[in-house]
Amino acid sequence: MGAAMRLPTLVLLLSCLGYAQKPSPMTPDPNMPRPIDGYDSVFLEELTWLEVRDAMRAGKTTVIIATGGVEQNGPYLALGKHNIILRATTEAIARKLGNALVAPIVAFVPEGDIDPPTGHMKYPGSISVTQDTFQRLLTDIASSMKTHGFRHIILIGDSGGNQQGMKEVAAELSAKWAGSRTTIHFIPEYYDYPGVAKWLETQGIHQVDEGIHDDVAISSQMMTVDPNTVRMKQRAAKGKLSINGVSLASPKGVEIGKKVVEYRATITVAAIRKAIGM
């Protein structure tokens, strides 16, 4: 029997035995009931697809797409500074909104030319992508969220080099999606570190710039997630538990960080609500 005849015969045999009727484990019923209680998280990557589905059915139809980066910072800060900070701020923003989830943080962003290196790419460990790659990635992520039925897609970025790309993607997709049920918004109010510095002044925190890529707002926000990311133990051993003349010794540093996260979340939530008409 030739190959052309053997394949239909095999399919027919498997069908008769009942194999063909069994659903594939890769394609479960989208409407299947969730067999266990849900997990309390706003981060998509920590949820099962059933938990995301049910959260959306319950009204969580806004999704935050946040961009960070991997770049050189002060001599005490982990390269993933922006991603670490976003772990704190995006959760605070989503919980304040009450109807939002958070997509995985976009860690790879433009950090300078790769070859020859410019900007942050002059320093070991930094990772850069082109503006074109960055914007294509954001477009695909946002489009995925639209496919799943999110009504409002929010773009925020914790680094200066991310802002223009997010603005352009939001504008392009807004035009493309005109008339659909999904809207997309770039929220520049999130990235306002000069505003944060002025607010810290009102809290009695006065900095003297040390000329390194670090400040009180940055370090303290990272501390709320993991003090190891600002090398607290190692700095303590060398008597360097301060930045820009402000002590970060526990619990002060973490307390400042929590206030900064709360301040930024409040500003951002107000801007999001205004943008989507809440």
N, C-alpha and C positions, 0 to 999 in steps of 0.2 A: 504494500500500500504506500502511495506517495505521500510526501509531507503535506500536500494540500488537502489530502483526504484524512490524514491522521488527526489534524487539529480540530476540525468540526466534530469528529467522532469522540475525541477526548472531552470537548466542551459538553456534548450531549450526555456522555457518561457521567461527568461531574454534576450536571444538572439533575439527572435522574437520582443520583445519590444524595441530593439536597445541598451540595456545596454552593452552587451558584446563587441560591436564595439567601444565604447568610450575609448580613450586612458587614461591610468592611469595618474593622476597628478604627480605620482612619477617617471614616465618614459616619459618625454617630448621628442620631436624629437631633437636629438643631433645637427641637422643642422638648427633648427629654427632660424629666424633672431632675433637679439637683439632689443627689442622694445624701448630702451631708450639709450641716450648717455652713454659712459663708464665713470667710475670713475678713477681719476688719482692716482693710488697707485701701489707700487711694491709688496705689501704684499698679498699673496694668501688669507689669512683669511679675508681680507677687500674687496675682489673682489667677484663678482658673477661668477658662472661657465661659463656663456656666455662671461663675460669680460676676464676670463682666456683663454678660447678658442680663442677669437679674438686676444688677445695679442700674443698667440703662433702662430697663422696664420700670424700675422704681423712680426714675427721673434724673439719673446722673447722665445727662446727655451732653455735657460740656467736657472737653478733653484739653489738657494743657500739654503743649509740646515745648519743652525747654531745651535751650542749647547752652552748653558749657564750654569745655575746652581742656586740652592737655598742654600746658605751657610752663615756662620758667616763671618762678615767682620769687619772693624773698628767700633768703638762705635757710629759712625754717619751715617753709610751706611745701606740702606735697604738690606734685605737678597737676593733679586733678582738682585743684582748688575750686574752680567754678562748678564742677560736677558735685563736689562735696557740699558746697553751699546750697546748690539747687535741691539737694536732698532734703534740706530743712525748709527752705522757702516754698517749694512747690507743695509740700504736704500742708504747710500752714495756709497757703492760698486755697488749695482745694477744699480743705475742711471749713474754712471761712465761707467759701461760696456755697458749700453744702450740696451742690449738684454736679461736682466735677471729679474726674479721674485724671491721672497723670501718666502720659506715655513715657517710655524709657528715655532718659536724658540723652540728648545727642552730644556725645563726648568729643567727636571729631569735627573741628571747625577750622576756618582759615586762620593760620597763625604766622603767616609770612611765606615768602617764596621758599621752595624746597631746595633747588639747585640752580644757581648758588643761593645759599640761605640768607634770608633777611628776617628782621623782626625777631620773634621768639625762637625761630628756627636756628639761630646762632648758638642756642644753648642745648646741651644734651637732654634728651628725653621728650622734648617738645614734638608734637605730631601735628602736621598741617594737611589741609586739603584745599583744593582750589575753590574759588567762589562758585564756579559752575557745578562742581561736585556737591558742594554744600547745599546749593539751592535745589539741585535735582533730588538730593536725599530728603530735604524738607518737603518737597513736592510729593514724593512718593509716600512719605509717612502721613502727611495730611490727607492725601487721597485715600489711603488705607482706612483712616479714621472716618472719612466720609462714607466709604463703602459699608462700614459697620453700622452707620446710622447716627453718628454723633451729630448734634444740631449745631453746636458752636465749637470751633477749633481755635484755641488761643496760642499764639506764639510769643514767648518771652525768652530773653537771652541775658546771661550774666557776664558777658564779655563785650567790649566795645566793637571788636571786629565782626561780631555776629549780626549787628543791628541792621545794616543796610540790606543784607541778603534776606533776612526775615521779612523786612518791609516789602521788598520786591516780590517775594513769593506770595505774601498775603494779597498784594494788589493783583498779581496775575491770576491767582486762583479765585479771588472775589469776582473778577470779570468773567472767568470761565464758568463759574458756578452760579452766575446770576439767574435768579428765578428758581433755584433749587431750595431744598429745605435746610441746607447746610451753609453756614456762614463761617468765615475765617477772619481773625483779627490779630494784628500785630500790636502789642501793648508796650510802647517805649517807656512808659512811666516806671516799669519795673527796674530798668537799668538807669538809676540816678544816684550814683555814688556821691557826687557833689552835694546833692540834697540830703543824703544820709549823714555826711560829714557835718553839715550845718545843723541837722537835728541832734547829732551827738553833742554839739556845743551847748544846746539847750539843756542837755542832761548833765552838764558840768564836766564833759570830757574834752579837754583841749590838747590837741596833738601838735608836735613839732616834727615835720617831715624829716625822716632819716635818709631819704634818697634811695630807698630800696622798694621793690615791687610788693608792698605790704602796708597795711594800716590796721587800726583797731577794729573797724567794721569787718574787714576780711577775716582776720584771725579769730575774732570772737565768734563769728557765725560758724566757722569751721569747728571750733571747740564744742559747739552744741551737738555736733554729730560725732566727732571723735577727737579728743585732745591729742592723740598720737599724730594726727595729720599736721599739727603745728609744732610737733616735737617738744612737748611740754617737759617731759622728764629730762631730756638732753639739755634743754635750755636752762632748766633749774640747776643742773649740775655746773653750768658755766655762769650762773648769775645773769641770765639774759631773759628773764620772764617779763619782758616789756616790749612794746613797739611804739615808736614815735613818742616816747616819754611817758606812756601809759602802762601801768602794771596789768598783766593778764593772769596773775596768780589766782588760783582757785580760792573761793568760788567766783571772784569778781569777773574774770574773763567770760565764763559761761553765762553769768547773769547779764552782762552787756550783750552778748551774742543773742540771747533769747529776746531781749528788747529790740535789737536791730531786726531780727527775723519778723517779729510781730509788727514793727513799724513798716517794713517793706511789704509784708503781706496785706496790711490794711490799705496802703496806697494803691497796690496793684489790684486788689479786689474792687475798690471803688472805680478804677479805670476800666476793668473788665465789665462791670455792671453797666457802666455808662455806654460802653461800646456795643453791648448786645441788647441794651434797652431793658435791663432788669429793674 
